[in-house]
Amino acid sequence: MANIGIDLGTTNSLVAVVMSGKARCLRDELGRSLLPSAVRYEADRTVVGFDAREAAPEFPRTTFTSVKRFMGRAPADCVADAALFRYEMDGEETRVVRFVLPDGRGTTPMEVSAEVLKVLRARAIECLFGEPGGAVITVPAYFDDAQRQATKDAARLAGLEVLRLLNEPTAAAIAYGLDKRGGGRFAVYDLGGGTFDISVLELDDGIFQVLSTAGDTHLGGDDFDRALADHVRVELGLGELDKAGQRALLAEVEAAKRRLTDAESTEVNVAGRTLTVTRAGFEALIAPIVERTAVACRQAMRDAGLSPEQVEAVVMVGGSTRVPLVRRHVAQLFGREPHCDLDPDEVVALGAAMQADILTGSSQLADDLLLLDVIPLSLGLEVMGGVVEKFIPRCSTLPINASQTFTTHVDGQTAIDLHIVQGDREMARDNRSLGRFALSGLPPLPAGIPRIKVEFTVDADGLLKVSAREEHTGIEANIDVRPSYGLSEDEIERMLEESIDHAETDVDARMLIESRVEAEGILHAVDKALAADPELLEPGEGERIRAVADELRAVQLTEDRKRIADLSHELDAVTAPFAQRRIERDLTLALSGRGADDVGQQLGMKAPAP
Amino acid sequence: MTCWTCHEKVAGPVCVGCGAPQPPPATLDPYALLGLPRRYFVDAAEVEQAYRALARKLHPDRYVAKPPAWRRFALQWTALLNEARTLLKDENRRAWWLATGHPAPRERGPRLDPAFLEEIFEWKERELDEPGFVREQAGAREAAMRAELHDIFRRWEAGEGDLAPVEDRLSRLTYLSGLAREKDPHGEHRH
């Protein structure tokens, strides 16, 4: 079973796998590797991808895009984003962002992401002829525990086993083989449709560390489109456009933007009027937007304590880095040409697939490369006065353990509440609340006597687990983890149970694939046998076999599982006498002096058909 | 020792026979864990080399397809290795561990000598007339304290003397380092 790599993006998502030693993205039936991270809820099904994105303006209240912005975040922190995307949030909910659909149903960012992941998983099943082993899923380097947990929950809801969460810039660096350089500092410049991230990484003998990240969560190629659209509207005197007109204009300028990557000038046609846009003109329009990325780059360099010449390589990620001005700007900023040989849309997924392949243990790389991530933000406990006591400092190499000992303040006290936060500010309220942990079931002892040792473990993915024990009695405390934001274990269980309602369709899908694989195997064996031993066929028998085989070939890729299975069995039956004759012939050959081993091998090779 | 899963004899952290990580030790001995001699004067490169050789064998990424128990042991081993590496790369924590067998001061740590505190109080009074005096004094005393500490360990490694004074020296040293690095309290009022 091959492991897959998934880039679960804000705008687009991709799945990739290493085949014959080379990472490649898996494509849909139209040859597209990108899957727009857009989901539309209908009464009895969900529509995911291009269809959902293109029809979004018609179904604004049932279509969700950019849900990555909401993953693992507090509803209170998402109000502005929700307003921007015109999503209706359940105002009662304080712990998890819950979108409300017009028919009263609710959904969460994790469930929406799970729909995207299910489509990618199905694509992998189709391309690999079976269930993938496990998945490496990429996340932004700055994602905190709750956001990472939310990503893992989404994968679980989609039926994927997560082998590892990988930082996006690290994945891009792996895709470019920077890990084979032995050491150095690298910058990863990631300009997508609506987000910009710059990360500075350090590699030291197989250990990747994120030194700093900066960016702008509302800056990207969409801003280029808007700038060009505004210009066109003014130049052509289009005045205020209605929704449909605005959409047509945006689609037209988006295409023009792509053409200007190679062309020096192009024409924009809107409402029967034509405007010529030169690349220089376009670049003048977007220069202020590109300059905003430079501000973030300088910030990241400052945070990492580096000057541009100390950066050995710059990697370009995200579709918007195709724009020539962006490349020139980055080259100037870092004083060197950036790497852009790989498709910038695919590079993160490719790196994830390479890491997934390493994790199978069979890869040759496995012995050389070990990715050691560091925790992006400190973990701490709220103590008296709302002050944070850090127990795991930022940039500690993962996995890591820490323990703290607590005692009680009241005689006979059997429970203690702990509040865990993530961040590097002094006061708990300025950091991200991860969860409140209630330790209960402590032995009732006089105040100050119990010694409750709480162990915190952060695993290789940056996710926190907690256990506790009273040291005198050895009694394990029960830990009730109430994540501040995100789904609780019970909620996930419930969602998984609900998804069993859909399990029937999932089972159907799997049986269909199994039938297709079986048909493929039989057809292959029949073709080989017909070519090898035509002299063993009775008159007319070859034609009968070929007729059934052709019929099977015709339906093999349709959705009609029963027909595929029936024809497979029919082909099996119609070739049975021919297969029997081949076996008898081989046995005769064997008895006339060939080694028994040869015969065994030949017979063995015949399965499953003639 | 026998392997918990294949019951063959096992010596290292990973069973040579079946490849299973063994249960990690319950307590942290950073030197034993990384297979380094118990010396104060260790080379950071040496620590790093020992750490990487073991991390390559024991990191959970090596065991993704293995049963949960294997993965749990790999996680615990690697967490211990990370802790041992951080500890041995920090000379104060290394000194603390060698002297007390604990990775860090328990609770509040030992009490500081009242005479020492009184002296610092006097520095602070002089600071009012001579801005920067505390930092200057603390920096000088810190260097002297460090030299004294090195001397204790040098003798100990040669088989002379013991580590009894280390706790007290370290406590003072940490306190002095804090003073020496403290932000200039008058900084914002001066040019």
Chai-1 contact restraints between the chains, C-beta under 6 A:
chainA,res_idxA,chainB,res_idxB,connection_type,confidence,min_distance_angstrom,max_distance_angstrom,comment,restraint_id
A,L163,B,V64,contact,1.0,0.0,6.0,A-B,restraint_1
A,L359,B,D61,contact,1.0,0.0,6.0,A-B,restraint_2
A,L359,B,V64,contact,1.0,0.0,6.0,A-B,restraint_3
A,L370,B,R56,contact,1.0,0.0,6.0,A-B,restraint_4
A,L370,B,H59,contact,1.0,0.0,6.0,A-B,restraint_5
A,T397,B,N82,contact,1.0,0.0,6.0,A-B,restraint_6
A,P399,B,L75,contact,1.0,0.0,6.0,A-B,restraint_7
A,P399,B,T78,contact,1.0,0.0,6.0,A-B,restraint_8
A,P399,B,A79,contact,1.0,0.0,6.0,A-B,restraint_9
A,I400,B,A79,contact,1.0,0.0,6.0,A-B,restraint_10
A,I400,B,N82,contact,1.0,0.0,6.0,A-B,restraint_11
A,N401,B,A79,contact,1.0,0.0,6.0,A-B,restraint_12
A,A460,B,P60,contact,1.0,0.0,6.0,A-B,restraint_13
